[in-house]
Amino acid sequence: MNAPAEILASIGGADNVENLTHCATRLRFQLHDNSGIDEKQVESIPGVMGAVSQSGNRYQVVIGGAVESVYNDIMALPEMKEGGSATGTQKSGSNADVKSAAKEKGPRGRFTWLDSFFDFLGDSFRPILGSLLGASLIITFMALMGTLGVIGNWADPRTELSPTWQFINLCWRCVFYFLPLMVAYNASKKLGADPWIGFAVMAVVMLPGFTSLGQYATHLTFAGSEINVVRLFGGHLPLTIFDYGSQVFPPLLMAAVLGPLYKLLKKIISPNVQLIFVPFLSMLIMIPLTAFLIGPLGVYAGDGLANGLKAVNDFSPFIFAILIPMLYPFMVPLGLHWPLNAIVLLNIQTLGFDFIQGPMGAWNFACFGATAGVLFLSVRDRDVTMRQTATGALAAGLLGGISEPSLYGIHLQFKRIYPRILVGCFLGGLVQGIGGGLTTNAFVFTSLLTIPAFSNIPLYAISIAVAFFSSMLLVVFFDYRTADERAEAAKVRATEDADQAAEEARKASAEAHKAELRADDAEARADQAEQRAATTTVAAERAAQVATAVAPARTALAPNAVTQIASPVAGYVVPLDKVPDPVFAKGTVGLGVGIDPTGDTITSPGDGKIIVAQDTGHAFGIKLDNGIELLIHVGIDTVNLGGTGFDVHVARGDRVTTGDVLVRFDRKVIESAGYSMITPVLVTNPRKFASVTQAPATLSSALVAPGDTIITVTAKPPKDGAAAAPGTPPAPAHRSAAQAVAAGDSKAGASASTEAPGSSVGGASVGGSPAPGSTVPGVSAHGVSAHGDAQASPQGTGTADGARRAATTAGAADSSGSAAASGAAPGSALVAGAVTEIGSPVAGRVVALSDVPDPVFSKGIVGLGVGIDPTGDTITSPGDGKIIVAQDTGHAFGIKLDNGIELLIHVGIDTVNLGGTGFDVHVARGDRVTTGDVLVRFDRKVIESAGYSMITPVLVTNPRKFASVTQAAQGAVTPGEGIITVTAKQ
């Protein structure tokens, strides 16, 4: 069975798949049931980098750069074609999915025609929201100037404004006057017609010449309204003259007729002449039809709806002020608010004011208040993902009056939020109703910036403050999550803390490993120097002493050595897979056992150095002198206690010996808070050893005292495969002169047992050239080359001090590295010891990888690197190479750099859901790029208005080829400025 088939089988087969999509690195499954999936089985499949189970039967499988081909292979499987239902382009759990789920609960989910109708309304207005928002802020500025007395009543046509203020007034009036043209364009496009034909048809009735026909009109009364009618074509056809500026219903009706007509003409007219006759006939039919029939009908329809709502408001402004904010939370998810927005515009055009937007503000600020409460809790709980979502949603709401990011990103996903919002809606509407209601003279988005646009500013400000803070406080005090969701969030925080501790231990381990390699090298060179300097017994003994002192003994790493690790506390041994935390139980952090303590004191199991010491006292990392690295984690999730119940005795960097106290804890405090006392004791560098197992003695008797053996660590066998006694290093290939004397051999120096190749006695080389970095009597150590080759000089001393200097010099030369030494191409990042900096692909602010708001990126599953919060709008190549991944949606690019580093640049988080909207892609898969070449340009406003984070992960996806991949910069960076440091292996 191949990998795609294995993946499909592991998640329950095609019948369990409701929907399947992918982004730049992950397969995103929407399943019927994800409860029975074996995560270990999924992650064991070749090519799978990780698996993430989510609520709502969502499941993600991390593939990496090959995700597109794996997706295509899965979709091509026969069972997917026959029985699977996995199609679509949206991410499971995205805003679009939440919106769709909300629609399904209302009438739109049951009637297709109703769903299509409201989608038509929404798509007719949604693209012009930006221009309406801009105009609303200009209106607010005019209202503020009027309130302060700088200008007169700017909304009254009879008020004379100076030319300067007239010009400023035109800046917002243009948007609303030509609104019918914008709506006609969008509505025609939505229904599949040429949008410019819809624009042109509506433009006819907005020409000054059309309005001037009114001088020939006859005044009539129709349905209680005065209208002007001009009789054309010999008086047989009556043409009703209206001012169509700011009208929205006529262009909607016009597009509803133009769409089917346009498609019909394309069917019956030959493709060879469609370019000419389809537009011509469409305009020939639609212009008179709109002017004589559709336009007047649209005006009458809009007036009827507006008059109905006005009648309710006239009957009781109190009831109306409460009714609108209570209905809006249910209307917006269903898309039913668009007709009300159209009526708002019509009210302003016909009445000169609107009475709907004031109550609408109570709903908006109740919504934003709930988001502020969620933000408060996410900051308190250190929930990075929710904090990012809530921050963006709150900013969009308070500054732009846009509720969709809050609604779809948060509120509809947590059922406990809506009752809190409704309380805020009711109280805000109640305040407005008691105050007699509110009006405004212009269409505005209800945000903090538009408060001055309302008739009674103090009343409006008090009402929205009541709505905002009541919803916020209810969320803060009563939460927005169920008990299970809060428990899950606490578990995630504990996992992140454990990951952080493990990462610190890993970094410390990496540094220690480098130091060990340097010490190994120095030790080896000192051994060689010892053998060459051993012309006399005294000199040999001194050289041996120097060699012995170069590096501490790391007995646990000696081939085949067996090392026992003692318990740090009295208690009962618990097998690792029984530890009640999957991060520990699965061996993610390291291998070992758990201890259920009976004592209250944690001691050091051996001599070493503290490399991790949490201030909360719940976790300690120790680098033992024997080469073993330990993590002792006191209890499960005890980080949440914030140090309560812990008395810490050591700090990071301290030296400890066996039995030294690390921490004392109060068991009653920990258990009364509901946390498990089981304490994992883990070897965090198990890859250096052949095995790490629970000590056999604890299998029969689980109760142990401090110092009793609980873990057995077995070293790897010799590299050359030669047998060695367990727990002892292999015998050396030769003996030094000092060793020969100690063994009773009277012949020192040249008479000692077999010399190593390249060793010398009395300045004469034996068996080959001198060993790198060695010195001999009469040879100086100062001539060591970059490769560590010793060069003869007649000025040396031949003492053990000379041997030590030679070893030190050789070690220093070796640590500097050389491109030629590795055999790799010059400039390659893979050259031994090479340090390569990766430049930023975009201007912005550096974000630590752990703070990227997506666990697949932040946990390093895809690769290592940093995030960038862009201030620019252009992604460029950080180096020369080849494009190996280029998503059509423009949100992600993979580059194989010529220096051997492979990069992934993922523009924003979950931006695959935009389907390419807001992205202008400049490269394709297989293209060659050089430093600074443009990969993609993006529209930040489009991405952030959709509620997505702009933080852009820049990751090295082949980190295992290198010794380390680390963050190189903080704060603001410019394109090309180093953000990641990649260090090659030695």
N, C-alpha and C positions, 0 to 999 in steps of 0.2 A: 504494500500500500504506500503511495507517495505522500509527501507532506500535506498538500491541499486536502486530500481525501482523509488523512489522519486528523487534521484540524476539524473538518466537518463532522467526522465520527465522534471526536472527543467532546463536542459541545451538544451532542444528542441527535445528530443527523439532520438531513434537510427538513424533515417534518417539524423539527423544533425551531426552525429559523423563520422568524416573521419578517425580518428585514436585515440586509447586509449592505454596508457601505464601507468606504475606507478613506483615510486621510493620507498624510505623507508617510506615516510609519505604522499605523495601526489598522487592523480589521475591526470594524465596529458592528457587532451583532445585536439585533433586537430579537430576543428569544421569547418563546412561549413560556419557558420555565428554565431558569438557570440554577436551580437549587441542587441538582444532582451532578454538576460538573466536577470532575477531579482535576483540580488546578495543577497538581504535580504531573499528571498525564499530559495535560496541554503543554506545559513548559518543557517536557522531555522530548517533544517532537522536534526533529532537526529543522533549524531555521527560525524557531520561535524564541524570541528574546525574553518574553514575559507575558503574563496574563493578568487582567484586572477585572474582577467581578464588581458590578455596580447594582444599585437598587433599580427597581422597575424592570427586572429581567433583562438588563443590559449587560453585555460582556465584550471586553476588548482583548484582542490578541495582538501583542506587539511583534511586528515582523522586521521593521527597519526599512531600508531603502528599497527592498525587493517587494514591498507590499502590493504594488500595482499588479505585478505578474502573478503573485499568489492569489490575489482577488480574482483576476481573470481566470486562473486555473480552477478556482472553486466554483465560479459561476458557470464554467464549461462542463462541470461534472454532470453526468446523466441524471443523477437523483435531484440535482438542483433544477434542471430543466423540466423534469417531470413533476416533482412534488414540492419543491421549495418555493417559497414566496418572497425570496430575498431580492428585492429590487428597490431602487430609489437612490436618492442622492443626498439625503439629509442624515445627519448624525443622530444616533439614538440619544434621547434626552436633551437634544438641542432646543433652542427657543422655538424653532418651527414645529418640533414634535409636541412641545408643551402646548403651543397654540392650537395645533391640530386636535390634541386630546380635549382641550377646553371646548372646541367647536363641536366635537362629537357628543358632548353632554347636553348640548342645546338643540334647538330645531335645525340648525345648520348641519348637524351630523346625521339627520334623518331625511332631509330633502336636498337632493343634489342641486336643483335649480336655485334654491335659496342660498346655498353655499356659493354658487357661481355668481349670484346677484351681488352679494356682499363683497366677494373678492373683486368684482368689477368696480364697485364703489371705492374700495380701499386702494386699488391700484390706480384709480383715476386721480386720487389726491396725494397718495404717499410720496411720489417723486417731487412734488412741489412744496413739501413741508419746510424745506430749508428756506425757500424764498418767503414763505409765509412767516416763519420764525424771525427772519431778518426784518421784515416789514413791521412785525408786532413790536420789536424793540424800538424802532424809530417812532412808532405810535406812542409807546410808553414815554419816550423822551419828550415828545410834543405835549403829552398830558402833564408831565412833570413841570414843564415850562409854563403851561397854563395854570396849574395849581399854585406855582410860586409867583404868578402875576407878571412873568416876563413877557408873555403874549396874551392876547384875548382868547375868547372861546374858539379855539382852533377848529372844533368839530362843527361849528355853526357856519353854513355857507355865507351867511350875511356878514360875518366878521371880516374886516379888511386887514390882511396881513401885509407886512413889508415884503418886497421882492425876495429878500433873503429867506424869510420864513415860508414864503410861498414855494420857493424851490425845495426847501427841506420837506415841506408837506407833500410835494409831488413824489418824493423818494419812496413813500409808502403807498400813495394812491395808485401809482402805476401798477403795482403788483395786483391790487384788488380790481382795478378797472379792467385789466387784460386777463383776469382770472378765467373767463370763459374760453379764451384761446388755449391756455395751458391745460385746462380740463379736457377740452376737445381733443387736443393732441394725445394726452395720456389715455383717454377712454377709447379713442379710435385704435391706438396701438394695442391696447389690451384685447380688443375684439378682432384683431387680425387684419385691420384695414390699414392703408397707407396713412400714417398720422398727419402728414402734411396736407392731405386732402381734407381731413376733418378740421384741421386748423384753418384752411382756406375757406371752407364752407361757413364756419362760424365767424370768420373775419368779415364776410360780406355784411352781416347785419350789425356789425360794430363800426362800420365806416361812418365818418361824419356825413357823407352824402346820403346814407340810408336814413339817419336821424333827421336830416333836413327835409326829407319828403313830408315830414309832419306839417309843413306850412300849407300843404294842399289837403290836409286831412279834415275829415268830418268828425265831430265829437259825438260819441255814442255812450250809452250806459249799458254795461253788460255785467250781470251777476253782482249788481250793486257797485260796480267800479266804473269810473270814467275812462274811456279808451279813445285813441285816435285811429281812424281808419281812412286809408287812401284807396280809392277804387282805380284799378289798373286794367289795361287791355279793354278799353271801351266801357269801363264801369262794371264789367262782369265779375272781376275778381277782387275781393276786399283784402287789402294788405294792412295788418295791424302794426302800428309803429310803437315800439317800446325802446327804452334805453336798456340795452342788454349788458352794459357794463356791470361787473361783479356778479352776474347771474350764473348759477351753476347747474340748474336743472335743464335748461334748454340744450347746452352742449352734451349732457349725459343722454338725453333722449335722442339727439341727433346721431351720436355715436352708436346708440343701440340699433338704429335703422341702417346706418352706413356700413356697419360690420357685415351683416348678412348680405347686403346688396353688393358689396365689394367682392365677397367670396363667390356669389352667384355669377357676377360678370366674368370673373377669372375662369369659371367653369365653362361658360358658353362661348367665350371669345378665344380665338386661336392664340397660342402662345407667341406666335410670330408678331402679332400686332397688339398684344396686351399692354405694352408700355405706352402706347398712344391712346387706345380707346377705353381701357379700364378707368384711368383717371378722368378722361373727358366725359364719359357717360355718367360716372359717379357724381361729378360736379354738376353736370347738366340736370340730373334728377334731384340731387340733394339740396342745391342752393335754393331753388324755388320752394321745395317741400319744407325746408327749414324756415324760410321767411314767411310763408303763408300759413303753415300748420304747426310744425313741431315747435318752433320758437314760442308762439303764443300759448300752446298747451303746456310747455315747460314753465312759463311764467305763472300760469294759473295754478298748476300743481304745487309749485313752491309756495305760492301765496296761501293756498288752502292748508298746507301743513303748518306753516308759520302762524296762521290765524288760529288754528286749533290749539297750539301750545300757548299762544298769547291769551286765549280765552281762559285756560287753566290758571295762568299766572295772574290774570286780572281778577279771577274769582277769589283766589287766595294765594298771595305771594308767600305766606307762611308754609302752606302745604307744598308749593312748588319748590321752595328752597330746600326742603327736606327730601322730597321725592327724587329730584335729579341726582344728588350725590349718592343716594341709596341704590339707584338703578345703575349708575355708571360702572361699578365694579363687575357687574354681570354683562353689561353691554359691550365693554371694550374687548374682552376675550373673544366674544362672538362676532366682532366687527360691526356691531349694530350702532356704534357711535358716529359713523361717517354721515348718515343722513342728518343727524343733529348738527354736525359741523356745517353742513350745507345750509341748514336753516339759520344758523348763527350768521353766516354771511348774508343771507337773504334779509334777515331782520335789520342788519346794519344798512343794507342798500335801500330798503323800503321804509323802515321806521326811523332810521337815523341812530338807533341804539339797539343793544341786545341785552336780554335778561337771563340767558342760559349760562353764560360763562362764569358768573359769580358762584352759583351752586356747583358748577363743574370744578371750580378751584378747591372747594371743600373736599371733593373726592381725591383730586390730585395730591393735596398735601396730606391727607390721611394715608394715601399710598406711600408717599415719600417718608412719612414718619415711621411707618412699619419698616421700611428699608433702613432707616437710621437705627432703629432698634436692633435689626439683624446685624448691622455693621458693628454696633457696640458689643454684641455678644461674640461676634467673630474675632474682634480684637482681643477681648478678654480670654477667649478659648484658644487663641493662636491658630485659628482656622484660616490659613493663607488663601485658599481658593475662594471661600465665601467672602473674605475681606476684599479681595480684588473685585469680585462681582458686585458686592454691595457698594463699594466706593464709586465705581463707574456709574452704577444705576442712580445713586443719590446725586452725583454731580449732574447727570443728564436731567434729573428731575428738578432740582432746585434752581439750576441756571437756565435750563431750556424748556421746562414744563413738559418733558416727555416721560410718560409713565411706562412705556412698553418694556424697557430694560428691567425695571423693578418687577413688573407684572409677570413677564415670561421667564426672566432669569431667576426669580426667587419665589414670589407669592403663590403662583399656581403649582409650585412643586412641594409646598408645605401647607397642608390643609388647615393647620391651626392659625395661620396668619389672617385668613379672611374675616373671622369674627372680630379680631382686633381692629381691622381696617373699617368694618361696618360701624363700629362704635365711634371711631373718629369721624366718619362720614356723617353720621346722625348728629353728633355734637356740633360739628362745623356748620351743617345746614340749619340746625336749631338756632344758633347764634344769628345767622343771616336772616332767618325767618322772624325772629323776635325784633330784629332791627329794621324790618320792613322790606327786605330784599335789596338787590344790587343790580346796577346796570353798567354798561360800558359802551363807549361810542365807537369802538373799533374791535376788530378780530385780533385777539392776543393769545399767546400761550401762557397758561397760568403758572408763572414761576415767580421767584423772588424779585426778578428784575421788572416784572410787569404790574406790580402792586399799584403804582400811581395811575394806571389806566382806568381804575374803577371809580364809580361815582362817589362812594362813601369809603374813603381810604381807611380810616380807623376801624370801621365795622368789618371791612374785608380782611384787614391785617389780623384783627382779633379772631375772626372765624377760622382762618387758615392756621393760625397758631394753635388754637384749641384742637383742630382736627389733627395737626401734625404731632403735637406732644402727647395727646391722649393715645393715639395709635402706637407711638414710640414707647411710651412707658408701659403699656400693656404687653408689648413684645418683650421688653427688657425684664419685667417682673414675672411674667408667666411663660416666657420662651415661645419659640415658634416650632419647636421640635417635640416629638413624642419622647417618652422615656427611653425607648429603644434607640431612637436616633441620637439622643444625647449620649447614651452609653457608647454607641458606635463612634461618635466624634471624639469622646475621651480616649477610646482605644486607638484611634488614628493618631492623636497627639502623643500618646505613650510610644507608639511605634516610631513616630518621627524623632522623639527624644532618644530612643534606643538606636535608631539609625544614625543620629548625630553623634552619639557616644561611640558607636562602632566606626564611624567615619574618622573621628578624632584618633581612635586607636589605630585605624588603618594608616592614617597619615604618619602617626608616630612610628608605627611599625616600618613604614617605607623608609623613613629617615634612619631608623635604627639599622635597617637592612643595608642601606648604603654605607653606613659607618662600619658595619660588619665586613662588607666587601673590601673597604679600604684597609680595615684591620687585618683581614685575611691576606691581602696582598703584601702589606708591610711585614706580616709574620713570615710569609713564605720567603720574601727577599732576605729577611734577617736570618732565616735558617741557612740560606745559600751563602750569605756573607760569613756566617759562623763557620761553615765547613772550609771556606777558603782561608779564613784567618787562623785556622787551628794548626799552626806550625809547632806550637808548644802546648803543653798541658794547661798552663796558666791562661794563655790566650784563648784556648778553646773553651775553658770553663767560663771565662768572662763573656765570651760571645754567646754561649748558651744562656747565661743569665739575662743578657740583653734580649735575646729572642723570646725568652719566656715572659718577659715583662711587657712586650709590645701590645698584647691584647688579652682581655680577660678570657678565662676558659668558658667555652660554650658547650658544656658536656652533653646537653640534650640533642645537639645537632651532630655529634659524632656518629659516623655510620653505624647503624644497627643498635645504637644506644637505646636503653629502655629507662625512662624517667618516671617516677611516681610523683603526683601532685597531691598535696595534703589538703584536707578540708580546712577552710578558714573559720568555721563555726561548728559548734555541736548541733546535731540534728539528724534527720532521716534523709537518706539519699533518695532522690526522685529521678527516674530515667528522663533523659532530655526530651523525648517525644511526649512525656506526660506533663511537661511544664505548661501552665495554662496561658500561654501567649504564643501565637503562631510564628512570630518573628524569631523567638528563641527556639521553639520546638522544632522548627524546620531546619535549624542549623544555619540560618541566614547570617547571624552575627558570628558564630563560631561553634565548636563542638565541645561537649563536656557533659555535665550533669546539673541537676538542681538539688538544693538542700532546703528541706523544711526545718527551720532552726528550732532548737529547744533552748539555746542560749541567746544572749543579747549583745554579743560582741563579735565583730568581724576582724580577724587578724590576717596578717600577710602569710601566705603559704610558703614563702621563700624569700631569699635575698634579691633585691632588685631596685628599680626606680619607678616612682608613680608617674605615669604618663597621662592618666585621666583621673580627675578628682572633681566630681560635680559638687557645686555649692549646696545642693539639696541633700547631699549625703547618700543618695540612692545608688550610685554607681562608681566603681573604681577600676582603672586600667593599670596593670603592673607589667613592666618589662623585666622579667627575671634574668638574673645574670647567666643562667644556663641556656638562654636563647628562646625560652617559651614566653609568649605574651598572653596575659590573662585578663578577662573582664569578670568582675564580681558585681552582680546587679541585685541589690538588696530589695526583695519583694517585686511584685508586678504592678506597674502603673503608679508606683509610689512617688514618682516625680511630681504628681499632682498635689502632694502634700506640701510642696514648696519648702521642704526642710524641717517641717514640724515633726518632732519625734526622733530626730537624728542629731547626734553629737559627733561632729567630724573631727578627727585627730591628725589628718595629713593634708597636704596640698600638692598640687601638680609640681613635679620636679624633685620632690623629697626622695631621699634614699631610705629604704626600709630593709629590715632583716626579719628572718623567720620569727613569727609570733608577735611582731609589732602591731599595736592596735590601729586599725584604719578608721573604724566608726563604731559607736555604740548606739543602739536603737531601742525605742520603747514599743514593744510588741502590741500593747493595749491600744496605743494611739493609732497604729497602722491598721490593726484588725477592726477597730471600731469605725474606721472610715470606710470599711468594706473592701480593703485590698488584700490580696493573697500575700503571704509571707514567703512563699517559695522563692529561693534565691539562686538564680542560675550562676554557675561557675564555669566559664567557657575559655577554651584555648582559641584566641582570635587569629592566630597564624597557622592553622592546621595544614595548609598546603606545603609548609616546609617539612612536614613529617609524613611518615608512611601511614600512621594510624593514630587516632585519638579515641580511646575507649573508656567506658566505665570500668573502674577497677574490679576484678573478679570477686574480691572479698566482700564488696558491698552488695553483690547479687544474693548472697545467702543471709547476710546480716546487714540491714539497711541503716541501723543506728551507728553513727560515727561520732568521735570526739575530735576537737581541734587537733590537727596534726596527723589524723588517720588518713590513709591513702584513699582517694576517691576517683582519680583519673590516672590512666596509664598512657604515656606518650612514647611511641616507638619511632626512632629516627629512620630515615631512608637508608637503603643499602649503599655500599661504595659505588661511585659512578662507573668504575671499570668493571663492576660485576664480581669482583673478588670477594670471597667469603670473609666475614669478620665476626668475631665473637660478639654476641649481644651485649650492648652497653659499653663496648670498648672500641676505640679507634683502630683502624688498620695499622699493621706494623709498617715502619718506614722502609723505603727501598734501599736505604744505606744508613750507616752509622757515622755520626760526627766523631772527631778525634776525642772530644770529651767523653762521649758515650763509650768509646773503645777503652779509654783509661778506666772509667768506672767499672767496666766489665772485666778488668784485670789484664787487658791487652797492653803489653809493655811497649808496643810500637805505635807511637802516636803519629799524627800527620799522615805522611805518605804510606805508613804501614797499617793505617786503619783500614776497616773493611771497605768494600767497593765504593769508590768515589762516584758522586753524581756527575753525569755528563756536563762538561763545562766548568767543573771545579778545578782549583789549582793549588799547588803547594809551593811555597817559597817563590812565588811569582811565576811558576811554570804552569802552563795550561795542560790539563789532563782530559783526554777524551773529547775535546771540542773547544769551541769558543767560550769565553767567560759568560756565566749566566747573567741575564739582565739585572743591572743594579748592584752587582756584587763588587767587593773590593778584595784585593790580595796584597800581601806584603809588597811594598814598592809600587802599588797602584793607587791612584787618587780616585775618590768617589765623585769629584766635582764635574767630571765629564760625561754625565749621564745624558743621553739624547732624549728626544720626545718619545721615543719608543722604549725607553728604559735600557738601551744598550750601553754597557760600560765601555769607556775608552781608556786605554792605558796611559798612565802618566807617571813619571819616576819620582813624584813628590809625595806619595802617600806614606802613611805611618805604619800601616799593618796592624793597628790595635783594634780591640773590640769596639772602641768609640768610633773608629773609622767604619766598622761594619754597621754600626747603628746609623751613622750619617748616610751611608750608602743606601740602607733600607729606606730611610726617610726621604732622601732625594728621589729614589726610584718610585716610591709611592706617590710623591707629589707630581712627578712627571707623568705617571700612568693615569692619575685622576684627571689631568687636563685633557686627555684624549687627543686623537688625531684622525682626520678624515681618511688619510691613507691607510691607517692601521686596520680599518674595518673592511676594506675592499669595496665599499659602497661608492657611488658616484659622488663627486664633489658637490657640496650644497645640499645633499640629501638630509632630510630630517631623521633618517634611520642610521646615520653615522654614529658609531659608538660614542656616547657622551655628548652628542650634539644637542644644543639648546636652540629651539626654533620658536619665534614669536608669531602669532597669528593676529593680523590686523582686524580692526572692526569693519564690518561691511556697511555700517550706517552710523550716522551721528546719533548720539543718545547717551543714556545713563546706564552704567553697568549694574546688573542685578545678579547677585550670587545665585548659582544654580539651584541651591536648596530653596530659594524664594520664588522660583518660577512657578506660577499657579497651575501646574499640571503635574500630578505625581509621576507620570511616566517619564517626564523630562527631569523633574527635580530629584528623583531617586537615581538618576544616572542609568536607567534601563536602556536608553537609546544610545547614549554616549556621554562624555564628560566635556565640560566647558563652562559657559556663562550665559546669561540672558542679557539682552539689550532692550531698554525702553526707549524707542526711537524718538528723536526730535526732528530728524529729517524724513524724507519721503522716498528715498532711493536706496535700494540694496545693490551693492557692488561686490565684485569678486575680490576676496582677500588675497588672492595669489594667482599664479599661472596654473592652468590645469584643464580638466575636461569635465563637462556637465554629465553626471551619471543619473541624476534624478531632476526632472523639471515638470512639476505638476501643471496641467492646463489651467487650474484654478489660480496659479500664481502664488500660492501660499507657502511653498516649500521647494528647496533646491539642494541637491547633493552634488558636491564637487570633489573629484579625485585630483588633488594638487600634485604637481610634478615632484614635489619633495617627499611624497609618500604618505602625507596626511590626508585623511578623508573627512570631509566636513558636511554637516547638515545645517542649513539655515532655514528655520521655520518661522515665517513672518506672522506673528501673533499666535494666539491660542484658540484652537477650534475654528480658525478662519476658513477652513475647507467648506464650512456650511454656507459661505457666501457664494459659492459656485463661480468664483472669478470676478464677481462684482467688486469694483474698487481696485482692481489689480491690472497693470499694464505690463505684460510679460515680454522681455526682450531676448530671451535665449530659449533654446530647445535642447532636448536630450541629445548628447553626442557632440555638441558644439565645443570648440576650443575657446577658452577665455584667458585673458591676461589681467593682471592686477588693475583694479579700477573699472573694469568693464561692467556696464549696467546689467543686472540680472532682472530686476523688476522695479517698477514704480507703483506706489500704492496711495490710496486716498484715505488718510487717517480718519477723516470725519465719517466716511461710509462705514469703516470697520467699527469705530467706537460707538456710533449711533445705533449699530446693531447689537451692542452690548458685549462685544468681545474685547479681551485684553490685547494690547499692542505689544506686550513683552515678547521679544523675538529670541528664542534659544539659538545659540551658535555652538555647535557640538562637534567634538572629534569623535567619529563613530568607530574608529579602530584603535581605541586607547590601549588595548592589550599588547600592541606592538611597541609600546613605549614604557619607559620607567615611570613617568608621571605626566599628568595633564592638569595644570593648575591655573587659577585665575591670576591675571597679570596686572589688572588695573581696577580702580574704584572710581566712582563718581562719573563725571561727564567725559566722554571721549569723542574724537572726530574720526571720520572714515580713514582707515589705514593705521590708526593708533593701536598699539599692541594691547590685546585684551586676554589672550591665552598664552601660556608658556608650555611648550611641549619638550620634554627632556627624553632623549633616546637612552636605551639600555646600554650598560657598559659592555 
